Amino acid sequence: MTVLLPGADGTFRTHEPSRDGAVHATGGAPLVSRTVLSAAHVVADPYADTTPDGPAAIDWDATLAFRRHLWAHGLGVAEAMDTAQRGMGLDWAGAAELIRRSAAEARAVGGRVACGAGTDQLTGPVADLATVRAAYEEQLALVEESGAQAVLMASRALASVARGPEDYLELYGHLMRQASEPVVLHWLGPMFDPALEGYWGNRDLDAATETFLEVIAEHPDKVDGVKISLLDARREVDLRRRLPRGVRCYTGDDFHYPELIAGDDQGFSHALLGIFDPLGPLAAHAVRVLDTGDTRAFRELLDPTVELSRHLFRAPTRFYKTGVVFLAWLAGHQSHFTMVGGLHSARSLPHLARAYELADGLGLFPDPELAASRMRSLLAVYGGVR
């Protein structure tokens, strides 16, 4: 089965689907050398009568089935994070239900889950830090009551009212004193969410890094690790070398993850990545290879995936979720290509076609003929070949 793929210039080229698949078999030895979590997407209910700014309508069966897919390959799940469209279609009510359901499913199958706690129930202007603190407390309590590990997410509300670094130090210190178990601190850069510009009290990233490290240094026993999503490999390496002993660095760099996970003679990064949603089986296989000490073979497996990741996460980076869900549809993990908030419209047809071509070339589709058939059906919706 061939597919005529559109290019940005309006021409079409023939693509023959790959027959060389990646490792799709489930099971295998537990991952030991790195802690690896995939930030997972949510599956919309395509038959819900809602609007882009209405309540999120979730297909719970398909959403939880995708998490079981990730756990079956040995990955952990980072739940209700940016990849699940927090603040971009998934409201707090939907996120709270997602956390409850996913944590219960994790207990049932013995999977690891860490869930995002933020302040996105605050949908209007925020007057003061006390309001932000109360919102964080509500979400932190829900995550801990569900039995999941908490990821303290960056807060748009905090960024809007904080007067400087001292407000971040005070608020995060308060939350970590309250946390019953060590948390993951998440530094999400403005390329993922423009409202987070100047987080940690300074637009200068060097100054912001000092505040971030001060927060950790004051509460090292309450910090399991930090997730860095700045798409700057050199900055992540410099920061991880300054972390207190026992505090992990979870890379969130979807541009440089192979080199950061492989590490160097002074350390390495663990992973909490959105790109490991579509790359799940291949990523798990690569880490098992790394567990044997074969860094070269690990890089040979993951390095070729970077072109796809850079394509999905290209600017405007916040729309990378569209490509992630598109690939899940092509791979057969869901029956449709719709998204909460109408975000399936956020990328162009040539962008999606290139994502299909790159993913197919990597052998990411368990059934290449199904993926090709679905790609052709999408092209037909857009009017087919001229």
C-alpha positions in Angstrom: 0.0 0.0 0.0 1.5 3.3 -1.0 0.6 6.8 0.3 0.9 10.0 -1.6 2.2 12.5 0.9 1.8 16.3 0.5 4.7 18.6 0.9 4.9 22.2 2.1 5.3 23.3 -1.5 2.0 21.6 -2.5 3.6 18.7 -4.4 3.0 15.1 -3.5 5.4 12.2 -3.2 4.9 8.5 -3.0 5.7 6.8 0.3 5.9 3.0 0.8 5.1 2.0 4.4 7.9 0.3 6.3 7.7 -3.3 7.2 10.6 -3.2 9.6 9.0 -2.6 13.0 10.6 -1.7 16.3 10.3 -3.9 19.4 6.6 -4.0 20.1 6.4 -7.1 22.3 5.4 -6.4 25.9 7.2 -7.7 29.0 10.9 -7.8 29.4 13.2 -7.1 32.3 12.5 -4.1 34.5 14.4 -1.0 33.7 17.2 -0.6 36.2 19.8 1.9 35.2 17.4 4.8 34.6 14.0 5.9 35.9 11.9 6.5 32.8 8.4 8.0 32.8 6.4 8.8 29.7 4.1 11.8 29.9 0.9 10.4 28.5 -1.8 12.0 26.3 -5.5 11.8 26.9 -8.0 10.4 24.4 -11.0 12.6 23.7 -14.6 11.4 23.4 -15.3 12.1 19.7 -19.0 11.9 20.2 -19.3 14.4 23.0 -21.3 17.5 22.2 -18.9 20.1 23.5 -16.8 23.1 22.3 -13.1 23.9 22.3 -13.6 26.0 25.5 -16.1 23.7 27.1 -15.5 20.9 29.6 -13.0 18.3 28.5 -14.8 15.1 27.4 -12.6 12.1 27.9 -12.8 8.5 26.5 -11.8 6.9 29.8 -11.5 3.4 28.4 -9.1 4.3 25.6 -7.2 6.7 27.9 -6.5 4.1 30.5 -5.8 1.4 27.9 -2.9 3.6 26.6 -1.5 3.8 30.1 -1.6 0.0 30.4 0.3 -0.1 27.1 3.1 2.0 28.6 3.2 0.1 31.8 3.3 -3.2 29.9 6.6 -2.1 28.3 8.1 -1.3 31.6 7.7 2.5 31.5 6.3 4.7 34.3 3.5 7.2 33.5 3.7 10.9 34.2 0.1 11.7 34.5 -1.9 14.9 34.1 1.1 16.8 32.7 1.6 19.1 29.8 1.2 16.2 27.3 -2.2 15.5 28.7 -3.1 19.1 27.7 -3.2 20.6 31.1 -4.2 24.2 30.6 -4.7 23.5 26.8 -8.0 21.7 26.7 -7.9 19.6 29.9 -9.5 21.5 32.8 -8.9 20.9 36.5 -12.1 18.8 36.9 -10.9 16.5 34.1 -7.4 16.4 35.4 -8.6 15.5 38.9 -10.6 12.6 37.5 -7.7 11.5 35.4 -5.4 11.4 38.4 -7.9 9.4 40.4 -8.5 6.9 37.6 -4.9 6.5 36.5 -3.6 6.1 40.1 -6.2 3.4 40.7 -5.2 1.6 37.4 -1.6 1.8 38.4 -2.3 0.1 41.7 -4.3 -2.6 39.8 -1.5 -3.5 37.4 1.6 -2.6 39.5 2.6 0.4 37.4 4.4 3.5 38.5 2.6 6.8 38.2 3.5 10.4 39.1 0.9 13.1 38.8 1.0 16.8 38.2 -0.1 19.2 40.9 -0.5 22.8 39.9 -3.0 25.7 40.2 -5.0 25.4 37.0 -8.3 25.5 38.9 -7.6 29.3 39.0 -9.0 30.3 35.7 -9.3 34.1 36.2 -7.0 36.8 37.5 -5.3 36.0 40.8 -4.9 38.6 43.5 -2.3 37.2 45.9 0.1 34.4 46.8 -2.4 33.0 49.4 -4.8 32.1 46.6 -2.0 30.3 44.7 -0.9 28.5 47.8 -4.4 27.2 48.5 -4.8 26.0 44.9 -1.5 24.1 45.1 -2.5 22.6 48.4 -5.8 21.3 47.0 -4.1 19.6 44.1 -1.2 18.2 46.2 -3.6 16.7 48.6 -5.6 15.0 45.8 -2.5 13.5 44.3 -1.2 12.2 47.6 -4.6 10.8 48.5 -4.7 8.9 45.2 -1.4 7.2 46.2 0.6 8.7 43.4 3.9 10.7 43.6 3.4 14.4 43.2 5.1 16.5 40.5 4.9 20.2 41.5 4.1 21.8 38.1 5.0 25.3 37.2 2.1 27.7 37.8 0.9 30.4 35.5 -0.9 32.0 38.5 2.3 32.1 40.5 4.2 33.6 37.6 1.5 36.3 37.4 1.6 37.4 41.0 5.1 36.6 42.3 7.1 39.8 43.0 10.5 38.1 42.9 12.6 35.1 43.8 11.6 35.3 47.5 8.0 34.5 46.7 9.0 31.3 44.9 11.3 30.3 47.8 8.5 30.9 50.4 5.8 29.1 48.4 7.7 26.1 47.3 9.2 25.7 50.8 5.7 25.7 52.3 4.5 23.1 49.8 7.5 20.8 50.4 7.1 21.0 54.1 3.5 19.9 53.6 4.3 17.0 51.2 4.2 13.6 52.9 6.7 12.1 50.3 9.5 13.6 48.2 8.2 15.4 45.1 9.5 16.1 41.6 9.9 19.8 40.9 9.0 20.8 37.3 10.7 23.7 35.5 8.7 24.2 32.3 10.2 26.8 30.0 8.2 29.5 28.1 8.7 27.6 24.8 6.1 25.2 26.2 4.0 27.8 27.8 4.6 31.5 27.2 2.8 32.5 30.4 5.8 31.0 32.3 8.3 33.6 31.1 10.4 34.7 34.1 9.7 31.7 36.3 11.6 31.5 39.6 11.5 35.3 39.6 13.9 36.3 36.8 13.9 36.3 33.0 17.6 35.7 33.1 18.0 31.9 33.2 21.3 32.0 35.1 19.6 33.9 37.9 16.5 31.8 37.8 18.7 28.7 38.1 20.2 30.0 41.3 16.8 30.4 42.8 15.7 26.9 41.7 18.8 25.4 43.2 18.2 27.3 46.4 14.7 25.9 46.7 16.2 22.4 46.4 19.1 23.0 48.8 16.7 24.1 51.5 14.6 20.9 51.3 16.8 18.1 49.7 15.0 15.4 51.7 11.7 16.4 50.1 12.9 16.5 46.5 13.0 13.2 44.7 14.2 14.9 41.5 13.8 17.8 39.1 12.3 17.8 35.6 14.0 20.3 33.3 12.1 21.3 30.2 14.2 24.1 28.7 15.4 22.4 25.5 19.0 23.5 26.5 21.2 20.4 27.0 24.2 22.4 28.2 22.1 24.1 30.9 20.6 20.8 32.0 24.0 19.2 32.4 25.4 22.1 34.3 22.4 22.1 36.6 22.4 18.3 37.3 26.0 18.5 38.3 25.0 20.9 41.1 22.1 18.9 42.5 22.5 17.6 46.0 23.4 13.9 46.3 20.3 11.7 45.9 18.3 14.3 43.9 17.6 13.0 40.4 17.6 15.0 37.2 14.7 14.0 34.9 15.3 15.3 31.5 12.3 16.9 29.8 14.5 17.9 26.8 12.8 16.5 23.7 15.6 17.7 21.5 18.6 16.2 23.3 17.3 13.2 25.3 19.6 10.4 23.9 22.8 12.2 25.0 21.4 13.4 28.3 20.1 10.0 29.3 23.3 8.3 28.2 25.2 10.8 30.3 29.0 11.3 30.8 31.7 10.5 33.3 30.1 12.9 35.8 26.5 11.7 35.7 23.3 11.2 33.6 19.7 12.2 33.4 16.7 10.0 34.1 13.7 10.8 31.9 10.2 12.3 32.1 9.4 12.9 28.4 6.4 13.6 26.2 8.2 12.1 23.2 8.2 8.8 25.1 4.5 8.7 24.5 4.9 7.7 20.8 8.3 6.2 21.3 7.3 4.0 24.3 8.2 0.5 23.2 11.4 1.7 21.4 12.5 3.8 24.3 12.0 0.9 26.8 14.0 -1.4 24.5 16.8 1.2 24.3 17.0 1.6 28.0 17.2 -2.2 28.5 20.2 -2.1 26.2 21.7 0.7 28.2 21.1 -1.5 31.3 23.7 -3.9 29.9 26.3 -1.1 29.8 26.2 -0.8 26.0 25.9 3.0 25.6 26.8 2.9 21.9 24.0 0.5 21.1 21.6 2.7 23.2 22.5 5.7 21.1 22.2 3.8 17.9 18.6 3.0 18.8 17.5 6.5 20.1 19.6 8.9 18.1 17.5 8.3 14.9 14.3 9.2 16.7 15.5 12.8 17.4 14.5 14.0 13.9 10.9 13.0 14.6 11.0 14.5 18.1 12.3 17.8 16.8 9.6 17.8 14.1 6.8 17.2 16.6 8.2 19.8 19.1 9.1 22.5 16.6 7.8 26.0 17.3 5.1 26.7 18.4 6.3 23.9 20.7 3.2 23.9 22.8 1.3 22.3 19.9 3.4 19.2 20.0 0.5 17.3 21.6 -1.3 17.3 18.2 1.5 15.2 16.6 1.6 12.9 19.6 -2.1 12.1 19.4 -2.0 11.8 15.7 0.7 9.1 15.9 -1.3 7.3 18.6 -4.2 7.1 16.2 -2.1 5.8 13.4 -0.6 3.2 15.7 -4.0 1.9 16.6 -4.1 3.1 20.2 -7.4 5.0 19.6 -10.1 4.9 16.9 -10.1 8.5 15.9 -8.0 11.7 15.6 -9.8 14.2 17.7 -8.5 16.0 20.8 -10.0 17.9 23.7 -10.1 21.6 23.1 -10.2 21.0 19.4 -6.4 20.8 19.3 -6.3 18.3 16.5 -6.5 21.4 14.2 -3.3 22.9 15.6 -0.9 21.5 13.0 -1.0 21.6 9.2 -1.5 18.6 6.9 2.1 18.7 5.6 3.3 18.7 9.3 1.2 15.6 10.1 2.3 13.9 6.8 6.0 14.4 7.7 5.3 13.0 11.2 3.8 9.9 9.7 6.7 9.5 7.3 9.3 9.8 10.0 7.5 7.5 12.5 6.9 4.9 9.8 10.6 5.0 8.9 11.4 4.3 12.6 9.1 1.3 12.6 6.9 2.8 15.3 3.6 1.3 13.9 2.7 -2.2 15.0 0.5 -2.5 11.9 2.0 -0.4 9.1 -0.9 -1.1 6.8 -3.4 0.2 9.3 -1.3 3.4 9.7 -1.1 3.8 5.9 -4.9 3.3 5.6 -5.6 5.9 8.2 -3.1 8.3 6.7 -4.9 7.9 3.3 -8.3 8.5 5.0 -7.0 11.7 6.5 -5.8 12.9 3.1 -9.2 12.1 1.7 -10.8 14.3 4.3 -8.5 17.2 3.2 -9.6 16.7 -0.4 -7.2 14.0 -1.6 -4.5 14.5 -4.2 -5.1 17.3 -6.6 
